[in-house]
Amino acid sequence: MITARAQETVLPTLRRAVASMSPQSARLCAYHLGWAEVDGTPREGGGGKALRPALALLSAEAVGAPASTALPGAAAVELVHNFSLLHDDVMDGDVERRHRPTVWALEGAPAAILAGDEMLSAAYEALLDAASPHAPAAMRLLASATRELIRGQYDDVAFESRGSVTLEECLAMARGKTAALISASSAIGAVLAGAPPRSVDALSRFGDSVGLAFQLVDDLLGIWGDPQVTGKAVGADLHARKKTLPVTYALSSAGPEAAELAALVSAGGPLDAEQVARASDLVEAAGARAWAGELVDELLERAEQALDEPGLEAGPCAELVALARFVGSRDH
């Protein structure tokens, strides 16, 4: 699988980036990334799926450049992604990620926030160190995606205290929070390779569709995912009353389920197990589960169509399509 190759290829660059941080941040980031215990003791395995680095490496190959051209970009997008996770855990109050305690749960919110901030700085330094003359353009791409990610995160938090959120607003939030960085990851290797704008645009559009599909699948798992696989409690998003895409779709539906669901998610405090089960049934009865699944299929088709662009290499594009299909079928 391309993600395994990406993990192996990008790991040395990521380790150098983390080692360049202050000792406290380096220790916490190494723990967050799964390389070490919280006291710094090395451990085997760890890390995430390396989806974004894989996209970055393939984007270079898709325009005829070697994967190594994209290496600084691949490391940078993974660092930005993990910066957002460190902050996201604090904002959501999540005490576990990848079946381990989160950084803030162990060391406190200030330490987690500062480690995330330093990880973001390391991402931009990784791009500045790139030998490519197109590194400034890649920096602009990543900075824009990071700004969109932050906007989406801000909207996600704001929606929790709003009585009403439209489906269009929720889709725009997801495009910022998740799709923006996946879109940038899908194009940054091509940018570093100096590819023509049409090729970069095609890869960006591919990534935007994949990113929105990724968020939809994540939202479905947040309601119906297996806790043994996802590492989250059953209905974790419903428990927290999060206005995810399926929930927002159900709330905006014309059926009788919408009013009862609105009463559940608008009350103060987290839902109990019985309320979570009822809310889950209401979301499904409103057609939101089926709608989300159909939209994922449509987005993956759009992603594949975006790669039908003259000048893109067939082999890497086939791997990009396989990666997109993995996103649509994942169970964690």
C-alpha positions as CSV (number, residue, x, y, z in Angstrom):
1,M,0.0,0.0,0.0
2,I,1.3,3.5,-0.9
3,T,0.7,4.7,2.7
4,A,3.2,2.2,4.0
5,R,5.8,3.4,1.5
6,A,5.0,7.0,2.4
7,Q,5.5,6.3,6.1
8,E,8.9,4.7,5.5
9,T,10.0,7.4,3.0
10,V,8.9,10.5,5.1
11,L,9.8,9.2,8.5
12,P,13.5,10.3,8.5
13,T,12.5,13.8,7.5
14,L,9.8,14.0,10.1
15,R,12.2,12.8,12.8
16,R,14.7,15.5,11.9
17,A,12.0,18.1,12.0
18,V,10.8,17.0,15.5
19,A,14.4,16.7,16.7
20,S,14.9,20.3,15.8
21,M,12.2,21.4,18.3
22,S,12.8,22.5,21.9
23,P,13.3,19.4,24.1
24,Q,9.9,19.6,25.7
25,S,8.0,20.0,22.4
26,A,10.2,17.3,20.8
27,R,9.3,14.8,23.6
28,L,5.6,15.5,23.4
29,C,5.5,15.4,19.6
30,A,7.4,12.2,19.5
31,Y,4.8,10.8,22.0
32,H,1.9,12.1,19.9
33,L,3.3,10.6,16.7
34,G,3.7,7.2,18.4
35,W,7.5,7.1,18.3
36,A,8.0,7.1,22.1
37,E,6.4,6.9,25.5
38,V,5.6,10.2,27.2
39,D,8.9,9.9,29.2
40,G,10.9,9.7,25.9
41,T,11.4,5.9,25.9
42,P,11.4,4.8,22.2
43,R,8.6,2.5,21.1
44,E,7.9,0.5,17.9
45,G,5.2,1.4,15.4
46,G,3.0,4.4,16.0
47,G,2.0,7.2,13.7
48,G,-1.1,7.7,11.7
49,K,-2.2,6.4,8.2
50,A,0.2,8.7,6.3
51,L,-2.6,9.6,3.9
52,R,-1.4,13.2,3.3
53,P,2.3,12.3,2.8
54,A,1.2,9.6,0.4
55,L,-0.9,12.1,-1.6
56,A,2.1,14.5,-1.7
57,L,4.5,11.9,-3.0
58,L,2.1,10.7,-5.6
59,S,1.3,14.2,-6.8
60,A,5.0,14.6,-7.8
61,E,5.0,11.3,-9.6
62,A,1.7,12.2,-11.3
63,V,3.5,15.0,-13.1
64,G,6.5,13.0,-14.0
65,A,8.8,14.0,-11.1
66,P,10.5,11.6,-8.7
67,A,8.7,11.2,-5.3
68,S,11.8,12.7,-3.6
69,T,10.8,16.1,-5.1
70,A,7.8,16.1,-2.8
71,L,9.6,14.9,0.3
72,P,9.7,18.4,2.1
73,G,6.0,18.9,1.2
74,A,5.1,15.4,2.4
75,A,6.7,16.1,5.8
76,A,5.2,19.5,6.0
77,V,1.6,18.4,5.4
78,E,1.9,15.6,8.0
79,L,3.3,18.1,10.5
80,V,0.4,20.5,9.9
81,H,-2.1,17.7,10.2
82,N,-0.6,16.7,13.6
83,F,-0.5,20.3,14.8
84,S,-4.2,20.4,14.2
85,L,-4.8,17.1,16.0
86,L,-2.9,18.3,19.1
87,H,-5.1,21.4,19.2
88,D,-8.2,19.5,18.3
89,D,-7.8,17.1,21.2
90,V,-7.7,20.1,23.6
91,M,-10.7,21.8,22.0
92,D,-12.8,18.6,22.1
93,G,-11.6,17.4,25.5
94,D,-10.6,14.1,24.0
95,V,-8.5,12.1,26.4
96,E,-7.6,9.2,24.0
97,R,-6.2,9.1,20.5
98,R,-5.0,5.9,18.7
99,H,-5.8,4.0,21.8
100,R,-3.3,6.1,23.9
101,P,-3.9,9.1,26.3
102,T,-3.7,12.4,24.5
103,V,-0.9,14.8,25.1
104,W,-3.1,17.4,26.9
105,A,-4.6,14.6,29.1
106,L,-1.1,13.7,30.3
107,E,0.7,17.0,30.3
108,G,-2.0,19.7,30.4
109,A,-3.6,21.9,27.7
110,P,-0.8,24.6,27.6
111,A,1.9,22.0,26.9
112,A,-0.2,20.4,24.1
113,I,-1.0,23.8,22.5
114,L,2.6,24.9,22.6
115,A,3.8,21.6,21.2
116,G,1.3,22.0,18.3
117,D,2.4,25.5,17.7
118,E,6.0,24.4,17.4
119,M,5.0,21.6,15.1
120,L,3.4,24.1,12.8
121,S,6.6,26.1,12.7
122,A,8.5,23.0,11.9
123,A,6.2,22.3,8.9
124,Y,7.1,25.7,7.3
125,E,10.8,25.2,8.1
126,A,10.7,21.8,6.3
127,L,9.4,23.6,3.1
128,L,11.9,26.4,3.5
129,D,14.7,23.8,3.5
130,A,13.4,22.4,0.1
131,A,15.9,22.5,-2.7
132,S,13.1,23.2,-5.2
133,P,13.0,26.8,-6.6
134,H,9.2,26.4,-6.3
135,A,9.3,26.1,-2.5
136,P,7.8,29.7,-2.1
137,A,4.7,28.6,-4.1
138,A,4.4,25.5,-2.0
139,M,4.6,27.6,1.1
140,R,1.8,29.8,-0.1
141,L,-0.3,26.7,-0.9
142,L,0.3,25.3,2.6
143,A,-0.3,28.6,4.3
144,S,-3.6,29.0,2.5
145,A,-4.7,25.5,3.4
146,T,-3.7,26.0,7.1
147,R,-5.7,29.2,7.2
148,E,-8.7,27.3,5.8
149,L,-8.2,24.5,8.2
150,I,-8.3,27.0,11.1
151,R,-11.4,28.6,9.7
152,G,-13.1,25.3,9.5
153,Q,-12.1,24.4,13.1
154,Y,-13.4,27.7,14.3
155,D,-16.8,27.1,12.6
156,D,-16.9,23.6,14.0
157,V,-16.6,24.9,17.5
158,A,-19.0,27.8,16.9
159,F,-21.7,25.4,15.5
160,E,-21.8,23.6,18.9
161,S,-23.4,26.6,20.5
162,R,-25.6,27.6,17.6
163,G,-29.2,26.5,17.6
164,S,-29.4,26.1,13.8
165,V,-26.7,25.3,11.2
166,T,-27.5,24.8,7.5
167,L,-26.2,21.9,5.5
168,E,-24.4,24.4,3.2
169,E,-22.6,25.9,6.2
170,C,-21.7,22.5,7.5
171,L,-20.3,21.4,4.1
172,A,-18.2,24.7,4.0
173,M,-16.9,23.9,7.5
174,A,-15.9,20.4,6.4
175,R,-14.2,21.7,3.3
176,G,-12.1,24.0,5.5
177,K,-11.5,21.7,8.4
178,T,-10.5,18.6,6.4
179,A,-10.6,19.0,2.7
180,A,-8.3,22.0,2.5
181,L,-5.2,20.2,3.8
182,I,-6.0,17.0,1.8
183,S,-6.4,19.1,-1.3
184,A,-3.0,20.9,-0.6
185,S,-1.4,17.5,0.0
186,S,-2.6,16.2,-3.3
187,A,-1.0,19.1,-5.2
188,I,2.1,20.1,-3.2
189,G,4.4,17.6,-4.8
190,A,3.3,18.9,-8.3
191,V,3.9,22.5,-7.1
192,L,7.4,21.6,-5.9
193,A,8.1,19.9,-9.3
194,G,7.1,23.1,-11.1
195,A,4.1,21.5,-12.9
196,P,1.8,23.4,-15.2
197,P,-1.2,25.2,-13.4
198,R,-3.7,22.9,-15.1
199,S,-2.0,19.8,-13.6
200,V,-1.8,21.4,-10.2
201,D,-5.5,22.4,-10.4
202,A,-6.6,18.9,-11.4
203,L,-4.7,17.4,-8.4
204,S,-6.2,20.1,-6.1
205,R,-9.7,19.3,-7.2
206,F,-9.0,15.6,-6.8
207,G,-7.9,16.3,-3.2
208,D,-10.9,18.5,-2.4
209,S,-13.3,15.7,-3.3
210,V,-11.3,13.1,-1.4
211,G,-11.1,15.4,1.6
212,L,-14.8,15.9,1.8
213,A,-15.4,12.2,1.4
214,F,-12.9,11.6,4.2
215,Q,-14.9,13.9,6.5
216,L,-18.2,12.2,5.6
217,V,-16.7,8.8,6.4
218,D,-15.3,10.1,9.6
219,D,-18.7,11.5,10.6
220,L,-20.4,8.2,9.8
221,L,-17.8,6.4,12.0
222,G,-18.4,8.9,14.7
223,I,-21.9,7.7,15.0
224,W,-21.9,4.0,13.9
225,G,-18.2,3.0,14.0
226,D,-16.9,0.0,16.0
227,P,-15.2,1.3,19.2
228,Q,-12.7,-1.5,19.1
229,V,-11.6,-0.2,15.7
230,T,-12.1,3.5,15.9
231,G,-10.9,3.9,19.5
232,K,-13.9,6.1,20.3
233,A,-17.0,5.3,22.3
234,V,-20.2,4.3,20.5
235,G,-21.9,7.5,19.1
236,A,-19.1,9.7,20.4
237,D,-20.1,12.6,18.2
238,L,-23.7,12.3,19.2
239,H,-22.7,12.1,22.9
240,A,-20.9,15.5,22.5
241,R,-23.9,16.9,20.5
242,K,-21.6,17.7,17.5
243,K,-23.4,19.0,14.4
244,T,-21.7,16.7,12.0
245,L,-22.8,16.4,8.3
246,P,-25.2,13.5,8.9
247,V,-26.7,15.2,11.9
248,T,-27.1,18.5,10.1
249,Y,-28.7,16.7,7.1
250,A,-31.1,15.0,9.5
251,L,-31.9,18.2,11.3
252,S,-32.7,20.0,7.9
253,S,-34.9,17.1,6.7
254,A,-38.7,17.6,6.4
255,G,-39.5,14.4,8.3
256,P,-40.8,14.0,11.9
257,E,-37.4,12.9,13.1
258,A,-36.0,16.4,12.7
259,A,-37.9,17.9,15.6
260,E,-37.2,15.2,18.1
261,L,-33.5,15.2,17.1
262,A,-33.3,19.0,17.4
263,A,-34.7,18.7,21.0
264,L,-32.0,16.1,21.8
265,V,-29.0,18.0,20.4
266,S,-30.1,21.5,21.6
267,A,-30.4,20.6,25.3
268,G,-27.4,21.3,27.6
269,G,-24.8,18.7,28.6
270,P,-23.7,15.5,26.9
271,L,-26.2,12.8,25.8
272,D,-26.5,9.7,27.9
273,A,-26.3,6.2,26.3
274,E,-30.1,5.9,25.8
275,Q,-30.2,9.3,24.2
276,V,-27.3,8.5,22.0
277,A,-29.0,5.4,20.8
278,R,-32.2,7.3,20.1
279,A,-30.4,10.1,18.3
280,S,-28.6,7.5,16.1
281,D,-31.9,5.9,15.2
282,L,-33.4,9.3,14.3
283,V,-30.4,10.3,12.1
284,E,-30.7,7.1,10.2
285,A,-34.5,7.3,9.9
286,A,-34.2,10.8,8.4
287,G,-32.1,9.2,5.6
288,A,-28.8,10.9,6.6
289,R,-26.8,7.7,6.7
290,A,-27.9,6.7,3.2
291,W,-27.4,10.3,2.0
292,A,-23.8,10.4,3.3
293,G,-22.9,7.1,1.8
294,E,-24.2,8.2,-1.6
295,L,-22.4,11.5,-1.4
296,V,-19.1,9.7,-0.6
297,D,-19.6,7.6,-3.8
298,E,-20.3,10.7,-5.8
299,L,-17.3,12.6,-4.5
300,L,-15.0,9.6,-5.2
301,E,-16.3,9.6,-8.8
302,R,-15.6,13.3,-9.0
303,A,-12.1,12.8,-7.7
304,E,-11.4,10.1,-10.3
305,Q,-12.8,12.4,-13.1
306,A,-10.5,15.2,-12.0
307,L,-7.4,13.1,-12.8
308,D,-8.6,12.8,-16.4
309,E,-6.3,15.6,-17.4
310,P,-3.7,15.4,-20.2
311,G,-0.2,15.4,-19.0
312,L,-0.8,13.4,-15.8
313,E,1.0,10.0,-15.5
314,A,-1.4,7.0,-15.6
315,G,0.4,4.8,-13.0
316,P,0.6,7.4,-10.2
317,C,-3.0,8.5,-11.0
318,A,-4.2,4.9,-10.6
319,E,-2.5,4.8,-7.2
320,L,-4.3,8.1,-6.3
321,V,-7.6,6.5,-7.2
322,A,-6.8,3.4,-5.1
323,L,-6.0,5.7,-2.2
324,A,-9.3,7.6,-2.7
325,R,-11.2,4.3,-2.7
326,F,-9.4,3.3,0.6
327,V,-10.6,6.6,2.1
328,G,-14.2,5.8,1.1
329,S,-14.1,2.3,2.5
330,R,-12.1,2.7,5.7
331,D,-13.5,1.6,9.0
332,H,-11.3,3.7,11.3
